[in-house]
Amino acid sequence: MELEFVIILAVLALAGGGALGFLLRHKLTESRMADAKMAADQIIEAAKMEAETIRKEAKVQAKDAVFQAKMDWENEVKEQRREVQAMEKRLVQKEEYLDRRSGQLDGREAELGKKEKTLVEREDQAHSREKEIDEVLRQQRERLESISGISADEAKRQLMEEMVGAARLDCAKRIKQMEDEARETADKKAKEVISLAIQRYAGDYVAERTVSVVPLPSDEMKGRIIGREGRNIRAIEAATGIDLIIDDTPEAVILSGFNPVRREVARLALERLITDGRIHPARIEEMVKKAADEVDKSIREAGEQATFDVGVHNAHPDIIKLLGRLKYRTSFGQNALQHSIEVAFLCGIMAAELGLNVKQAKWAGLLHDLGKAVDHEVEGSHAVIGADILKKYGENPAIIHAVAAHHEDEPPQTILAVLVQASDALSGARPGARREMLETYVKRLEDLERIGTSFPEVSSCFAIQAGREIRVMVNSEDVSDTQAQVVAREIARKIEKEMTYPGQIKVNVIRETRAVDYAR
């Protein structure tokens, strides 16, 4: 019982404490709410005051903005008024100017009307005057035609023919005078250039004779060269392609062959066999091979030295080798390689005087006789052969043309071709450059003049330029210009048929004009 009583007391105590706590919390809440309401009232009052302040400021700002806008609008209106006034002023000025201009134009129009009327009157007067003049001229023409017996057109034609004839005569005289002056000046300048080239070139005479005779220590050596039943001489001829002529000439063997390189190989091999003393087919083949190698080396060195002497580099090896072969080629006793070098220097000197390409001129001069290195193997003129070789190796077309034209196988069309032609003539024609038997030389000149005078149209004939040209004079009454060409061709064909000669011979038939052809 006591326990239950205690429990009841505890429950009652707890219930009374809760009620008391609730009352305390209620009082505290009411106090807080009163404070919050008071704070809210204060905030609302402050907000109302702030809003009133903002409203007043906005009203003031709006008034200021309206005032400023009004001022801006008034200023803009004033500016527009000033512009309108200025525009009105300009329009007034333009109107005044246009009025004045219109008045001036009216005055000019009136003046032009007066002038036009005056011009029309003058034109009418001119037309009438022209008719009167035409009538007078017609009457005068009729009187002149009746007096002279010819019409006006005929008289005009005769007058024009006389004037044209006189003009042609004056033109021909002037052209002839200019040609003579140009020819005289050109001849003088050419002589100066050629003389200077000859004086400046200090080369030795290049004449020499190719040795085709091998000396022997004794006549007994001839038998050893022939060998038993001729086997040694046959071996030499078979290995070299050169004929050995062993005759009654004391202590000498003659080598005969068209190929100068083979002849040189045979000469060297035979000389070494004679020195060695052992002459038999096996030894002959060995010596010929050694001699051929030595000649090939000599050919390359000669070609390289020639290009070095004239200052040309980077030439094709085959061209250098062909140049070297000219060392063993002669023309009338003149060494072909030395002749080519001399022509190269003469070309270079004259090219320098004329302001041309000196290196190209030297190269053309050096190559001009390149065809002679193989002319015994290929048919045709050595100039054409040389040009074909240079085409094969892609040489400069200007140099190819100069080589082909240096003996006029084709007409020279460049200054370089003329220089090569002149240098070749200078090198070959100067005294001592070439040798030829006097009897053969005189006989060829006589034959040329005999053939030329054998034609009835020819009045006189002269062999000139050391037999390289025949100059034929014909009567202009008997031979026309066309017939002169025929005479030149017939003489050239007869020379080709009856004579043997080196190179070519120029046939020059002279009438009032010259007809030229070549015997090749």
Solvent accessible surface area in square Angstrom, and as a share of the most:
residue,aa,sasa,rsa
1,M,187,0.84
2,E,146,0.65
3,L,126,0.63
4,E,103,0.46
5,F,123,0.51
6,V,88,0.50
7,I,93,0.47
8,I,99,0.50
9,L,88,0.44
10,A,52,0.40
11,V,87,0.50
12,L,111,0.55
13,A,73,0.57
14,L,138,0.69
15,A,65,0.50
16,G,43,0.42
17,G,44,0.43
18,G,46,0.44
19,A,58,0.45
20,L,108,0.54
21,G,19,0.18
22,F,123,0.51
23,L,106,0.53
24,L,113,0.56
25,R,150,0.55
26,H,91,0.41
27,K,139,0.59
28,L,93,0.46
29,T,70,0.41
30,E,84,0.38
31,S,59,0.38
32,R,159,0.58
33,M,130,0.58
34,A,58,0.45
35,D,90,0.46
36,A,63,0.48
37,K,143,0.60
38,M,118,0.53
39,A,46,0.36
40,A,44,0.34
41,D,78,0.40
42,Q,115,0.51
43,I,120,0.61
44,I,92,0.47
45,E,97,0.43
46,A,58,0.45
47,A,54,0.42
48,K,128,0.54
49,M,126,0.56
50,E,111,0.50
51,A,58,0.45
52,E,66,0.30
53,T,70,0.41
54,I,99,0.50
55,R,131,0.48
56,K,116,0.49
57,E,94,0.42
58,A,53,0.41
59,K,116,0.49
60,V,88,0.51
61,Q,121,0.54
62,A,55,0.43
63,K,127,0.54
64,D,86,0.45
65,A,61,0.48
66,V,103,0.59
67,F,127,0.53
68,Q,103,0.46
69,A,61,0.47
70,K,118,0.50
71,M,78,0.35
72,D,72,0.37
73,W,162,0.57
74,E,57,0.26
75,N,81,0.42
76,E,98,0.44
77,V,32,0.18
78,K,112,0.47
79,E,73,0.33
80,Q,95,0.42
81,R,153,0.56
82,R,134,0.49
83,E,99,0.44
84,V,80,0.46
85,Q,115,0.51
86,A,42,0.33
87,M,101,0.45
88,E,94,0.42
89,K,131,0.55
90,R,126,0.46
91,L,105,0.52
92,V,78,0.45
93,Q,97,0.43
94,K,126,0.53
95,E,104,0.47
96,E,89,0.40
97,Y,118,0.45
98,L,110,0.55
99,D,92,0.48
100,R,143,0.52
101,R,95,0.35
102,S,57,0.36
103,G,42,0.40
104,Q,98,0.44
105,L,89,0.44
106,D,84,0.44
107,G,42,0.41
108,R,137,0.50
109,E,122,0.55
110,A,58,0.45
111,E,89,0.40
112,L,114,0.56
113,G,36,0.35
114,K,146,0.62
115,K,109,0.46
116,E,112,0.50
117,K,137,0.58
118,T,57,0.33
119,L,111,0.55
120,V,76,0.44
121,E,89,0.40
122,R,155,0.56
123,E,95,0.42
124,D,84,0.43
125,Q,121,0.54
126,A,59,0.46
127,H,90,0.40
128,S,55,0.35
129,R,148,0.54
130,E,94,0.42
131,K,144,0.61
132,E,92,0.41
133,I,80,0.41
134,D,76,0.39
135,E,71,0.32
136,V,78,0.45
137,L,90,0.45
138,R,102,0.37
139,Q,85,0.38
140,Q,82,0.37
141,R,108,0.40
142,E,87,0.39
143,R,146,0.53
144,L,114,0.57
145,E,54,0.24
146,S,88,0.57
147,I,133,0.68
148,S,71,0.46
149,G,64,0.62
150,I,64,0.33
151,S,56,0.36
152,A,33,0.26
153,D,108,0.56
154,E,57,0.25
155,A,42,0.33
156,K,122,0.52
157,R,113,0.41
158,Q,73,0.32
159,L,103,0.51
160,M,111,0.50
161,E,95,0.43
162,E,120,0.54
163,M,121,0.54
164,V,68,0.39
165,G,38,0.36
166,A,54,0.42
167,A,59,0.46
168,R,174,0.63
169,L,100,0.50
170,D,87,0.45
171,C,69,0.41
172,A,55,0.43
173,K,123,0.52
174,R,130,0.47
175,I,83,0.42
176,K,114,0.48
177,Q,88,0.39
178,M,103,0.46
179,E,81,0.36
180,D,56,0.29
181,E,90,0.41
182,A,62,0.48
183,R,131,0.48
184,E,123,0.55
185,T,91,0.53
186,A,59,0.46
187,D,69,0.36
188,K,132,0.56
189,K,99,0.42
190,A,48,0.37
191,K,138,0.59
192,E,90,0.40
193,V,9,0.05
194,I,52,0.26
195,S,51,0.33
196,L,60,0.30
197,A,0,0.00
198,I,86,0.44
199,Q,140,0.62
200,R,134,0.49
201,Y,46,0.17
202,A,97,0.75
203,G,28,0.27
204,D,120,0.62
205,Y,138,0.52
206,V,15,0.08
207,A,22,0.17
208,E,74,0.33
209,R,162,0.59
210,T,49,0.28
211,V,98,0.56
212,S,34,0.22
213,V,64,0.37
214,V,1,0.00
215,P,94,0.59
216,L,10,0.05
217,P,91,0.57
218,S,42,0.27
219,D,77,0.40
220,E,141,0.63
221,M,17,0.07
222,K,23,0.10
223,G,44,0.43
224,R,118,0.43
225,I,0,0.00
226,I,66,0.33
227,G,18,0.17
228,R,187,0.68
229,E,151,0.68
230,G,9,0.09
231,R,119,0.43
232,N,7,0.04
233,I,29,0.15
234,R,135,0.49
235,A,20,0.15
236,I,4,0.02
237,E,54,0.24
238,A,90,0.70
239,A,43,0.34
240,T,10,0.06
241,G,48,0.46
242,I,1,0.01
243,D,84,0.43
244,L,13,0.06
245,I,76,0.38
246,I,42,0.21
247,D,64,0.33
248,D,142,0.74
249,T,52,0.30
250,P,99,0.63
251,E,88,0.40
252,A,10,0.07
253,V,0,0.00
254,I,49,0.25
255,L,4,0.02
256,S,45,0.29
257,G,26,0.25
258,F,191,0.79
259,N,14,0.07
260,P,11,0.07
261,V,19,0.11
262,R,125,0.46
263,R,39,0.14
264,E,26,0.12
265,V,13,0.08
266,A,1,0.01
267,R,51,0.19
268,L,31,0.15
269,A,2,0.02
270,L,1,0.01
271,E,56,0.25
272,R,81,0.30
273,L,1,0.01
274,I,20,0.10
275,T,121,0.70
276,D,54,0.28
277,G,16,0.16
278,R,137,0.50
279,I,19,0.10
280,H,73,0.33
281,P,44,0.28
282,A,69,0.53
283,R,33,0.12
284,I,0,0.00
285,E,110,0.49
286,E,73,0.33
287,M,14,0.06
288,V,15,0.09
289,K,136,0.58
290,K,99,0.42
291,A,0,0.00
292,A,33,0.25
293,D,78,0.40
294,E,72,0.32
295,V,1,0.01
296,D,50,0.26
297,K,112,0.48
298,S,25,0.16
299,I,2,0.01
300,R,114,0.42
301,E,91,0.41
302,A,15,0.12
303,G,0,0.00
304,E,95,0.42
305,Q,98,0.43
306,A,1,0.01
307,T,9,0.05
308,F,137,0.57
309,D,57,0.29
310,V,4,0.02
311,G,37,0.35
312,V,10,0.05
313,H,112,0.50
314,N,158,0.81
315,A,20,0.15
316,H,77,0.34
317,P,97,0.61
318,D,59,0.31
319,I,4,0.02
320,I,29,0.14
321,K,85,0.36
322,L,23,0.11
323,L,0,0.00
324,G,0,0.00
325,R,42,0.15
326,L,0,0.00
327,K,82,0.35
328,Y,31,0.12
329,R,52,0.19
330,T,33,0.19
331,S,20,0.13
332,F,53,0.22
333,G,14,0.14
334,Q,2,0.01
335,N,7,0.04
336,A,2,0.02
337,L,9,0.04
338,Q,82,0.37
339,H,3,0.01
340,S,0,0.00
341,I,19,0.10
342,E,1,0.00
343,V,0,0.00
344,A,0,0.00
345,F,54,0.23
346,L,6,0.03
347,C,0,0.00
348,G,3,0.02
349,I,22,0.11
350,M,3,0.01
351,A,0,0.00
352,A,52,0.41
353,E,70,0.31
354,L,73,0.36
355,G,67,0.64
356,L,63,0.31
357,N,90,0.46
358,V,55,0.32
359,K,115,0.49
360,Q,47,0.21
361,A,1,0.00
362,K,46,0.20
363,W,18,0.06
364,A,0,0.00
365,G,0,0.00
366,L,0,0.00
367,L,0,0.00
368,H,0,0.00
369,D,2,0.01
370,L,0,0.00
371,G,0,0.00
372,K,17,0.07
373,A,3,0.02
374,V,16,0.09
375,D,36,0.19
376,H,60,0.27
377,E,101,0.45
378,V,73,0.42
379,E,166,0.75
380,G,54,0.52
381,S,41,0.26
382,H,24,0.11
383,A,0,0.00
384,V,64,0.37
385,I,9,0.05
386,G,0,0.00
387,A,4,0.03
388,D,76,0.39
389,I,24,0.12
390,L,0,0.00
391,K,123,0.52
392,K,154,0.65
393,Y,58,0.22
394,G,65,0.63
395,E,38,0.17
396,N,60,0.31
397,P,106,0.67
398,A,33,0.25
399,I,6,0.03
400,I,18,0.09
401,H,29,0.13
402,A,0,0.00
403,V,0,0.00
404,A,6,0.05
405,A,0,0.00
406,H,2,0.01
407,H,36,0.16
408,E,50,0.22
409,D,34,0.18
410,E,68,0.31
411,P,96,0.60
412,P,44,0.28
413,Q,144,0.64
414,T,56,0.33
415,I,101,0.51
416,L,16,0.08
417,A,0,0.00
418,V,74,0.43
419,L,10,0.05
420,V,0,0.00
421,Q,43,0.19
422,A,29,0.23
423,S,0,0.00
424,D,15,0.08
425,A,60,0.47
426,L,36,0.18
427,S,0,0.00
428,G,15,0.14
429,A,81,0.63
430,R,63,0.23
431,P,112,0.70
432,G,48,0.47
433,A,0,0.00
434,R,54,0.20
435,R,116,0.42
436,E,67,0.30
437,M,134,0.60
438,L,124,0.62
439,E,120,0.54
440,T,69,0.40
441,Y,66,0.25
442,V,60,0.35
443,K,114,0.48
444,R,23,0.08
445,L,36,0.18
446,E,99,0.44
447,D,23,0.12
448,L,0,0.00
449,E,67,0.30
450,R,125,0.46
451,I,0,0.00
452,G,0,0.00
453,T,76,0.44
454,S,58,0.37
455,F,30,0.12
456,P,125,0.79
457,E,59,0.26
458,V,18,0.10
459,S,67,0.43
460,S,37,0.24
461,C,11,0.07
462,F,102,0.42
463,A,18,0.14
464,I,49,0.25
465,Q,118,0.52
466,A,61,0.47
467,G,2,0.02
468,R,92,0.34
469,E,17,0.08
470,I,0,0.00
471,R,73,0.27
472,V,0,0.00
473,M,57,0.26
474,V,13,0.08
475,N,63,0.32
476,S,40,0.26
477,E,152,0.68
478,D,92,0.48
479,V,2,0.01
480,S,49,0.32
481,D,72,0.37
482,T,103,0.60
483,Q,91,0.40
484,A,1,0.01
485,Q,100,0.44
486,V,77,0.44
487,V,6,0.03
488,A,0,0.00
489,R,136,0.50
490,E,79,0.35
491,I,0,0.00
492,A,0,0.00
493,R,90,0.33
494,K,60,0.25
495,I,0,0.00
496,E,63,0.28
497,K,176,0.75
498,E,84,0.38
499,M,23,0.10
500,T,136,0.79
501,Y,38,0.14
502,P,62,0.39
503,G,55,0.53
504,Q,26,0.12
505,I,3,0.01
506,K,56,0.24
507,V,0,0.00
508,N,6,0.03
509,V,0,0.00
510,I,27,0.14
511,R,56,0.21
512,E,140,0.63
513,T,74,0.43
514,R,146,0.53
515,A,4,0.03
516,V,61,0.35
517,D,22,0.12
518,Y,27,0.10
519,A,0,0.00
520,R,137,0.50
